[in-house]
Amino acid sequence: MTVFYQIVFRSVLRHMDAEKVHRMSFAALRGVTAIPGVASAMGRVLGPREPELAVRALGQEFPGPLGMAAGFDKNAESPSGLAALGFGFVEIGTVTAQPQPGNPAPRLFRLVEDRAIVNRMGFNNEGSALVAERLHHQRGGRRPVLGVNIGKTKVTPEADAPADYALSARRLARYADYLVVNVSSPNTPGLRNLQGVEQLRPLLAAVREALSEAGHPTLPLLVKIAPDLADEDVDAVADLALAEGLDGIIATNTTISREGLAASAEEVEAAGAGGLSGAPLRERSLEVLRRLRARVGDRVTLVAVGGIESPEDAWARIRAGATLVQGYTGLIYGGPLWPRRIHRGLARLVREAGYRSIGEAVGADVHGAGRPQESTAV
C-alpha cells in the first residue's frame, strides 16, 4: 500500500490544491471510521500494540509515543479517526476563543523536493465554544488520549491575550487530557511576541486560573515554542517552565526560515510567507530539544515535533530527551500506514538497544548511551 500511495501522490495528489486534498482525505477518513466497528478494527491492526512502546506521561497512559500534531484536526471533527490510523494520541486545534476563517486561500503549499509544507492558515477554526460542544457529544465513546491546543484570536490585542486564552481554557478543560498554549505560530500577527518571558508569564497565570475555575486545576499544561527562538530565549522559556511548574514543552512549531531548501527560488517564492514544516526542520528542532533537555532535565515532559519522517528520526528525539513525539507532514508524504511504520520501527530499535521499554531510552544520549533510565512504561 505504501508504494501505491506514493504512486497516487506523485501522479495525482501533488498536482491538486493541498488544502482541498486535506479536506477530501479527512472527510474520507471520517466517513470510513464512522461505520460501526471500523475504527476499532483499524485501531487493532494499525495502532501501537508492542508492549515496549507503552509510555506513561502527563498523567496518562499512551499506547505508543507517536501522536498527531495540532493543525490536522483543528475542530475536533474526528480524533478517533486519526487514532484509528495508528497514532498513540491526538492533539486538536489550534482553537481560538472566537471563530475565525483564517487567512485567504490558497494558504497551504507543498515543497515536494524538500518533503516540506508551507502553511499560512491563520488559525482557521470554529471557535472554542463550538469545539467544546462537539467534544461534549463525543464523550462516552472510544477516543484517544486527547491534547487541546489553544491560540489567540487574531483580532484580540496582545494586551488582552491572557483573557482570550483563558476563555478557551475554561471552555475546553473538561475535555482535554492535556492543554497546550500555542504562542509560536508565525501566521497570527504578534503571536510570537508572547513567547517572551514577560508576556508569557501572565498569560500562563491566566490560563492556570481559568483551569482552576473550570474545576481542573491539575490538568497538565504545556507551551509550544518556535524553532526560530534564539538560544538564550529557549533557555528563558525552559527556566520559566520550571519556575511556573509547567508540565511540558512542545518543541517545535513551524519555522519562517527558508535556508537550505532544494526547491527552486521561484517555487519558494510562489509558496510565499508562512510556517515551514517537514524534513528541513529536523536539525533545528533537534537542537532546541537538546537545549531544553540540558536545561530542564527530566523535570518537564518534552514533546518533539518537526522533521520526523522515520523511526530513526523519532528514536533520535527520544534519546535526546523527548518522552513523546508528534508528526503531521510525515503523514502527508508517508501515507496512511506511516504511523504504523514509525511505531513498528521504534519497537525494533528499542529491542535492538537492549531496553525493556521505550521509556528507558528517554534522554539516553544525554546521560550516556546504553545507560537506561528508570522505566516510564505502563
Summary of the structure (lengths in Angstrom):
residues: 378
radius of gyration: 19.2
end to end distance: 31.7
largest distance: 52.5
contacts: 1370
relative contact order: 0.14
helix: 47%
strand: 16%
